[in-house]
Amino acid sequence: MPRSGFFWANLVFPVCAILVCATLACAILSPTLVHAEKKKPLPAVRWTAGAPGCTFERTDDGHYRWTMTGNDLTITLLVDSQELTKSRRRFYHVLGAYVSVTYTGRDKFEFPADVRIDFVRHHDVLEGYMDPTGLSNRLQNDIDTLVFETERQIKKNPKITDEKTAYLREYEKEAAEFIEFLSTQSLDPAGATLTPGNPEAHGWVFFATSSKWIGPWKAREDFILGVWMKDKVWQFPFSLPPAEGDLILRKPPE
């Protein structure tokens, strides 16, 4: 006996209702499911004074060096002993450090060049290192703006020509040197594939200190620099200076 249209309509409607309810239930539950599936925090390997593979030294040229060695990887952090002072004299007050990663395995290692720093005494603000190209472009734009502004001021008051021109030249000189440094000495943000034939990636990293939560430097500052890999984070807790009253007698250049 053929079924009436009313019968099929009544049959389809409950099925559709069940599907809709199921869809709504998934939509409601999905944030929880997604949250549950989020990756767990990466395990941390932390530099610890006196621990196997962890060393610290003061160099003759006035730097502090922290080194941590694993099974087939060695990471070194180098920081100028006067970095707190130098950072406040540097363009945009950026904080600098030198990072070196050396692979000693026989295969290959993908180094993502993901380096971040925790400003411990400044609300634990966490910053990734600044893209050197972006930083260079920002500085170049500021140079162009300063040139335009200087020319405008000189036209209004020719008496300040020598003063403003001297300042502009000095600014351009220092900015050009910093841009050159960024282009040749920075850690490549693209990362690198390390192999026995190309075992090392290294370079300077600079961190912004312009956050409203980062104020003037204290007499002694604490940081945690993290080198993030795919499977773990290599952490370097360090202070500047490392100890109260620490002083490095720099060896004069020969």
C-alpha positions in Angstrom: 0.0 0.0 0.0 1.6 3.3 -1.0 2.4 5.7 1.8 0.7 9.1 1.9 2.7 12.3 1.6 1.7 13.0 5.2 3.3 9.8 6.4 6.7 10.7 4.7 6.5 14.3 6.0 6.0 13.0 9.6 8.8 10.5 9.2 11.3 13.0 7.7 10.6 15.7 10.3 11.7 13.7 13.3 14.8 12.6 11.5 15.6 16.2 10.6 14.9 17.3 14.1 17.3 14.6 15.4 20.0 15.8 13.0 19.5 19.4 13.9 19.7 18.6 17.6 22.8 16.5 17.1 24.4 19.4 15.1 23.5 21.9 17.9 24.9 19.6 20.5 28.1 19.3 18.6 28.3 23.0 18.2 27.7 23.5 21.9 30.2 20.9 22.8 32.8 21.7 20.2 34.6 24.5 22.1 35.1 22.0 25.0 36.3 19.4 22.7 38.6 21.8 20.9 39.9 23.0 24.2 40.5 19.4 25.4 42.5 18.8 22.2 44.8 21.8 22.6 48.4 20.9 22.7 49.9 20.6 26.2 52.6 23.0 27.2 56.0 21.8 25.9 58.3 20.3 28.5 61.1 22.7 29.5 64.8 21.9 29.8 66.2 24.6 32.1 69.8 25.8 32.5 70.8 25.1 36.1 74.1 26.1 37.7 76.2 23.0 38.4 73.9 20.6 36.5 75.5 18.3 33.9 75.8 20.0 30.5 75.3 23.5 32.0 78.2 26.0 32.1 78.7 29.7 32.8 81.6 32.0 32.2 82.7 35.6 32.1 84.6 36.5 29.0 87.5 38.9 28.6 85.5 41.1 26.3 82.9 41.8 28.9 80.2 39.2 28.2 78.4 36.6 30.1 78.0 33.2 28.5 75.5 30.5 29.4 75.8 27.1 27.7 73.5 24.1 27.8 74.4 20.8 26.1 71.9 18.0 25.3 72.3 14.7 23.4 73.0 16.2 20.0 72.4 19.9 20.5 74.3 22.7 22.3 72.8 26.1 22.8 74.7 29.1 24.0 73.4 32.4 25.2 75.7 35.4 25.2 74.8 38.7 26.8 76.9 41.9 27.2 77.5 42.6 30.9 76.5 46.3 30.2 73.4 45.4 28.2 71.0 47.1 30.5 72.8 50.4 30.0 73.4 49.9 26.3 69.8 49.0 25.6 68.6 52.4 26.9 71.0 54.1 24.5 70.0 51.9 21.5 67.3 52.7 19.0 63.9 52.1 20.5 65.6 50.8 23.7 65.6 47.2 22.4 67.3 44.5 24.5 69.9 42.4 22.7 71.4 38.9 23.1 73.3 36.5 21.0 72.1 32.9 20.5 74.1 30.0 19.0 72.7 26.6 18.3 75.0 23.7 17.3 73.8 20.3 16.1 76.2 17.4 16.7 73.9 14.6 15.3 74.4 12.6 12.2 71.0 13.2 10.5 69.4 16.7 10.4 67.7 19.0 12.8 65.0 21.6 12.0 65.7 24.7 14.0 62.6 27.0 14.0 64.5 30.1 15.3 61.7 30.8 17.8 63.3 32.7 20.7 61.3 34.5 23.4 62.2 36.3 26.6 60.3 36.7 29.8 60.8 40.0 31.6 60.4 38.5 35.1 60.5 41.6 37.2 58.1 43.4 34.8 54.9 41.4 35.2 56.4 38.4 33.3 55.9 40.2 30.0 56.8 37.6 27.3 58.2 38.9 24.0 59.3 37.2 20.9 62.4 38.6 19.2 61.8 41.4 16.6 62.0 40.6 12.9 65.2 42.3 11.8 63.8 43.3 8.4 60.8 44.9 10.1 63.0 46.7 12.6 65.3 48.0 9.8 62.3 49.2 7.8 61.0 51.0 10.8 64.3 52.8 11.4 64.6 53.7 7.7 61.1 55.3 7.8 62.1 57.3 10.9 65.2 58.5 9.1 63.1 59.7 6.2 60.7 61.4 8.6 63.6 63.1 10.4 65.1 64.4 7.1 61.8 65.9 6.1 61.3 67.5 9.6 64.8 68.9 9.6 64.4 70.5 6.2 61.1 72.0 7.3 62.7 73.5 10.5 65.7 74.9 8.6 63.4 76.6 6.1 61.5 78.3 9.0 64.7 79.2 10.8 67.9 79.2 8.8 70.0 80.0 11.9 69.6 76.5 13.2 71.0 75.0 10.0 74.4 73.9 11.4 72.9 72.5 14.6 70.1 70.5 12.9 72.3 69.3 10.1 75.0 68.0 12.5 72.4 66.1 14.5 70.8 64.7 11.3 74.1 63.4 10.0 75.0 61.7 13.3 71.6 60.1 13.5 71.9 58.9 9.9 75.3 57.5 10.6 74.3 55.6 13.7 71.1 54.4 12.1 72.9 53.1 9.0 75.4 51.2 11.1 72.6 49.6 13.1 70.7 48.7 9.9 73.8 47.1 8.5 74.3 45.2 11.8 70.7 43.9 11.6 71.1 42.7 8.1 74.3 40.8 8.6 74.4 39.7 12.3 70.8 38.8 13.2 69.4 35.4 13.7 67.5 34.4 10.6 63.7 34.3 11.6 63.2 31.7 8.9 65.1 29.2 10.9 67.5 26.6 9.4 68.0 22.9 8.7 71.1 21.9 10.6 73.2 19.0 9.3 76.7 17.6 9.9 77.7 19.8 6.9 75.9 22.9 8.3 75.8 22.3 12.0 75.3 25.8 13.4 72.8 28.7 13.4 73.6 31.8 15.3 72.9 35.5 15.5 71.7 38.4 17.5 68.2 38.8 18.7 66.5 42.0 19.9 63.4 42.3 22.0 61.1 45.2 22.3 60.9 46.9 25.7 58.1 49.4 24.8 55.3 47.6 26.6 53.5 49.7 29.2 54.3 46.9 31.7 58.1 47.3 31.2 59.3 50.4 33.0 62.9 51.6 33.7 65.4 49.0 34.5 66.1 48.1 38.1 69.6 47.8 39.4 69.4 44.0 38.8 67.0 42.4 36.3 65.8 38.8 35.9 65.0 37.2 32.6 64.2 33.8 31.2 65.2 33.4 27.6 63.5 30.5 25.9 64.5 28.7 22.7 61.4 27.0 21.5 61.8 23.7 19.5 59.1 21.4 18.2 59.3 19.0 21.2 60.7 21.1 24.1 61.7 24.6 25.3 65.3 25.3 26.3 65.2 27.9 29.0 68.0 30.1 30.2 67.1 31.9 33.5 69.6 34.7 33.9 70.1 38.0 35.7 72.0 41.2 34.9 74.4 41.3 36.6 74.4 37.5 37.5 75.4 38.4 41.1 75.0 41.5 43.2 77.9 43.9 42.4 79.2 41.6 39.7 81.8 43.4 37.6 83.8 42.3 34.6 87.2 43.9 34.0 87.3 44.1 30.2 90.5 43.2 28.5 91.6 46.1 26.3 91.8 45.2 22.6 95.2 44.5 21.2 
